[in-house]
Amino acid sequence: MNISVFCSAYSLDDRYTAPAAEFARLLGEGGHTLVWGGSHAGLMGLLADGVKAAGGRLVGVSVELLRHKAYQGADELITTRDLAERKAQLLMRADAVVVLVGGLGTLDEVTEVLELKKHALHDKPVIVLDTEGFYAGLRTQLERMDAEGFLPRPLGELIGFAQTPAEVFEQLKTAA
């Protein structure tokens, strides 16, 4: 399975890196391909290193303005002109999307993927690994949107939330 992962390019403390490393190990050992932002920096680099060490394949989708941070050990590295093209490539190459902790770029990526799914422009599973309750606020907001009629599809059809890396893979099996 090709799994696009949205996550931070910043270095983070162990409460965020340990679950990401476990996720990377499970992804690689499962024979999956990581499709990610193509960076060697921060959590992105940790994820790529972990997948590679566990025997997984790496497809990086970098962007011209961040070319200097491209991960050199990828099996395939694509460089896009801009962030919009990068997001399109990340989704196009994915069988599923997983969201780890991240900042504004990660939030932008996940909301765009959900907007496209809302309009039935894809039907790929989207799973959030909610490490340390990092996405509790997003989940609350999405639940309110659902409850108050702002979503044309039930929230559970758009996105899933997992507490552990193993739970992410269980949800992906169920969705497949």
Wavefront OBJ file of the C-alpha trace (Angstrom):
o trace
v 0.000 0.000 0.000
v 1.235 3.522 -0.787
v 0.684 5.593 2.334
v 1.017 9.369 2.094
v 2.022 10.831 5.419
v 1.642 14.471 6.382
v 3.821 15.561 9.292
v 6.218 18.142 10.682
v 9.616 18.949 9.229
v 10.707 20.226 12.660
v 12.673 18.336 15.289
v 10.367 17.434 18.146
v 10.684 15.826 21.552
v 10.329 12.134 22.312
v 6.603 12.222 23.091
v 6.074 12.897 19.353
v 9.086 11.164 17.821
v 8.640 7.801 19.574
v 5.132 7.157 18.123
v 6.327 8.381 14.702
v 9.282 5.979 14.833
v 6.943 3.110 15.772
v 4.623 4.052 12.910
v 7.602 4.095 10.510
v 8.726 0.657 11.686
v 5.247 -0.828 11.191
v 4.938 0.784 7.773
v 8.292 -0.576 6.602
v 7.847 -4.038 8.114
v 4.414 -4.234 6.498
v 6.010 -3.850 3.069
v 4.313 -0.527 2.438
v 5.633 2.509 0.582
v 5.979 5.835 2.354
v 4.915 8.757 0.179
v 5.876 11.940 2.017
v 7.100 15.504 1.647
v 10.561 14.281 0.691
v 12.486 16.119 3.403
v 15.356 14.885 5.534
v 14.458 17.438 8.236
v 12.749 16.825 11.561
v 9.955 14.315 11.870
v 9.922 13.811 8.095
v 13.526 12.629 8.144
v 12.976 10.418 11.179
v 10.000 8.827 9.438
v 11.932 8.180 6.219
v 14.917 6.729 8.082
v 12.647 4.421 10.077
v 10.722 3.160 7.044
v 13.942 2.549 5.122
v 15.547 0.709 8.059
v 12.465 -1.530 8.318
v 12.555 -2.465 4.640
v 9.921 -0.117 3.234
v 10.079 1.882 0.027
v 10.376 5.697 -0.052
v 8.737 8.071 -2.531
v 9.544 11.678 -1.701
v 7.607 14.579 -3.146
v 9.650 17.687 -2.560
v 9.044 21.217 -3.769
v 11.470 23.494 -5.592
v 11.772 26.009 -2.739
v 12.749 23.217 -0.318
v 14.969 21.258 -2.718
v 17.967 21.807 -0.384
v 16.199 19.712 2.284
v 15.426 16.769 -0.017
v 16.049 13.290 1.396
v 18.849 11.753 -0.653
v 18.113 8.099 0.185
v 14.634 7.953 -1.378
v 13.839 5.241 -3.904
v 12.096 7.910 -5.942
v 12.232 11.684 -5.496
v 9.891 14.020 -7.337
v 10.377 17.794 -7.221
v 7.305 19.921 -7.869
v 7.106 23.596 -8.843
v 4.976 24.665 -5.887
v 3.118 23.488 -2.801
v -0.196 23.028 -4.622
v 1.413 20.628 -7.110
v 3.138 18.840 -4.232
v -0.175 18.270 -2.423
v -1.749 16.960 -5.626
v 1.137 14.509 -6.123
v 0.990 13.336 -2.500
v -2.691 12.503 -2.872
v -2.444 11.069 -6.380
v 0.290 8.621 -5.378
v -1.521 7.506 -2.189
v -3.768 4.572 -1.452
v -4.325 6.074 2.003
v -3.383 9.211 3.935
v -2.050 9.263 7.488
v -1.577 12.458 9.478
v 1.068 12.705 12.196
v 1.793 15.767 14.326
v 2.609 18.874 12.347
v 2.148 22.578 11.903
v 0.421 24.813 9.386
v 1.618 22.856 6.353
v 0.233 19.634 7.791
v -3.055 21.314 8.676
v -3.272 22.731 5.143
v -2.640 19.300 3.632
v -5.199 17.445 5.726
v -7.942 20.038 5.267
v -7.442 20.047 1.496
v -7.608 16.243 1.371
v -10.806 16.312 3.463
v -12.349 18.991 1.232
v -11.631 16.884 -1.857
v -13.031 13.781 -0.163
v -16.139 15.712 0.913
v -16.819 16.401 -2.772
v -16.155 12.726 -3.718
v -13.015 13.635 -5.671
v -11.284 10.720 -3.924
v -12.338 8.085 -1.444
v -9.013 7.175 0.135
v -8.917 6.517 3.877
v -7.640 9.446 5.963
v -6.413 8.501 9.440
v -5.033 10.870 12.071
v -2.554 9.511 14.607
v -3.639 11.693 17.527
v -0.428 11.520 19.557
v -0.780 13.074 23.019
v -4.189 14.467 22.025
v -2.444 16.817 19.576
v -5.466 16.900 17.254
v -8.184 17.048 19.936
v -9.106 20.591 18.901
v -9.360 19.635 15.228
v -11.489 16.646 16.120
v -13.808 18.795 18.251
v -14.188 21.306 15.416
v -14.916 18.590 12.856
v -17.475 16.983 15.191
v -19.208 20.341 15.573
v -19.266 20.824 11.802
v -20.807 17.382 11.465
v -23.386 17.915 14.232
v -24.449 21.320 12.903
v -24.877 20.215 9.287
v -21.766 21.681 7.663
v -20.651 18.343 6.193
v -22.509 16.594 3.361
v -21.128 13.230 4.484
v -20.893 11.811 7.999
v -17.589 12.641 9.663
v -16.757 8.950 10.081
v -16.769 8.580 6.284
v -14.273 11.417 5.899
v -11.691 10.756 8.588
v -10.656 8.386 11.357
v -8.685 9.070 14.521
v -6.259 6.575 16.088
v -4.432 6.694 19.403
v -1.528 4.370 18.518
v 0.451 3.471 15.402
v -0.923 -0.086 15.558
v -4.469 1.303 15.588
v -3.709 3.283 12.413
v -2.878 0.054 10.595
v -5.948 -1.692 12.006
v -8.132 1.100 10.626
v -6.351 0.900 7.276
v -7.051 -2.851 7.094
v -10.712 -2.232 7.831
v -10.920 0.498 5.191
v -9.251 -1.623 2.489
l 1 2 3 4 5 6 7 8 9 10 11 12 13 14 15 16 17 18 19 20 21 22 23 24 25 26 27 28 29 30 31 32 33 34 35 36 37 38 39 40 41 42 43 44 45 46 47 48 49 50 51 52 53 54 55 56 57 58 59 60 61 62 63 64 65 66 67 68 69 70 71 72 73 74 75 76 77 78 79 80 81 82 83 84 85 86 87 88 89 90 91 92 93 94 95 96 97 98 99 100 101 102 103 104 105 106 107 108 109 110 111 112 113 114 115 116 117 118 119 120 121 122 123 124 125 126 127 128 129 130 131 132 133 134 135 136 137 138 139 140 141 142 143 144 145 146 147 148 149 150 151 152 153 154 155 156 157 158 159 160 161 162 163 164 165 166 167 168 169 170 171 172 173 174 175 176
